[in-house]
Amino acid sequence: MLNKQGKMAWMDLTVPNAEQVKDFYQEVVGWEVEEVSMGDYNDYSMMSPIDKKAVTGICHAKGPNADIPASWMPYFIVTDLNASIQSVEKQGGEVLTSIKSMGETDKYVFIKDPAGAMCALYMTK
């Protein structure tokens, strides 16, 4: 993924029962399902039926996602995660989680803006 500050990098839906919800979206929207092993359970990458590319993820609210509220969560790209976290607090937002890692270089954190809307800030090297 190229670092394009301000763009949305990804969208996940985290819920207590990802199995049921992925079936719902598969039927309603037409997405195809690709299982993503999380060790002792699977999360799901939802694929476009046209080009078979991943369009979103549907995840169980457990493991690394245990502290994520049930909601659609956009991940916005930032170039300096620590500076963005400082800006969140300075501008009246709230940092909801500690910084999390994805792979060896990517990091993200969940925040709430002053209006109460949640999203993730995402940085990749």
N, C-alpha and C positions, 0 to 999 in steps of 0.2 A: 504494500500500500504506500503510495506516495504521500508525503506530509503536505497536506493542503490545509493550512490553518483556517479555521472557521467552518469548514465543510463537515457534514455529517459522515462519520466513518462507518457506522453500523447502527442497527436497531435490534434490540432484544426485547422479548416479553418474558418476564419471570413470574411464575405462578406456582402455587403449591402442587398442582397436578398437571404437569406439562404433557403427559400422555394424552389426557382427555382434551386439552386445549389444542394440541397439534392436530388431533383428529378433526376438531371443529374447523380450524382454518384450512385444513386440507380439503374438507368437503365444501366449505363456504366460498373460499377464495380460489381454490384449485391448485394450491402449492403442493409440490411433491416433497417427501420427507427423506432426509438423510440423517441417520443416527450419528451422534457424536458421543463417544465413550467418555464418561467422567469417572471411570473406575468401577464403582459398584452400581451405577445407574447410567442411563443415557439422557442427554439433552438432544435437541434437534435443530438441524439447519434446514430451513425451509427454502426449497428450490423453485425457481421459475419453471413452469411447465413448458415454456417456449424454448428457452436457451439453456436450461438446467443449471443456471448460475444461482448461487446463494443470494437470497434477498433479505432474510432476517433469521433470527434465532428464537427458539422457544425453549426456555430453561426452567428446571425445577428450582424452587426456592430452598436449596440446601447446598451443602458443601461451600464453595466459594461465593455462592449467591444467597446464602442464608440470611444475610442482612439487607437484601434488596426488597423494597416493597413491591407488591403485585401491581405491575404497570408496564406499559410500553416505555422503554428507556432508550432515548437516542444518545449516541456517543459522538461528541463534537471534538474535532481535532484542535489541539493547542500545541504551541511550540515549546512552552516552558510550563510544565505542570505545577511546579512549586509557585511560580509567579502568579499563575491563574488561581491557585488556591488562595493566595494572599488577597487577590482582587475580589474573590467571592466574599470573603469575610469583610473586607473594607467596604464593599458595595452593599452590605446588608443581607447577603445570602448566608447559607449554612452548609458546611461540609458534613456529609452524612456518614461517610466511611473513611477508613484509613486508605492510603494509596495501595492499590492492588496491582499485581503483575500478571501479564498475559505473555507467555513465552519468556524469552530471555531479555528482550529489550522494550517491550510495550508496557505502559503503565496507565492506570486510570483511577478515577475517584468519582464517587457519586455526590452530587450537590443538590441544593434546593435554592432557587432564586428568591428574591424578596417577595414575589407574589405567591410562592409556595410550589411552583412547578419544579419537577425534578428532571435531571439529566446527568450524563456522565461526561467528564472531561477526559480526553484520551490523547496520549502522547506516544509516538513511535519514533524510533531512531532511524 
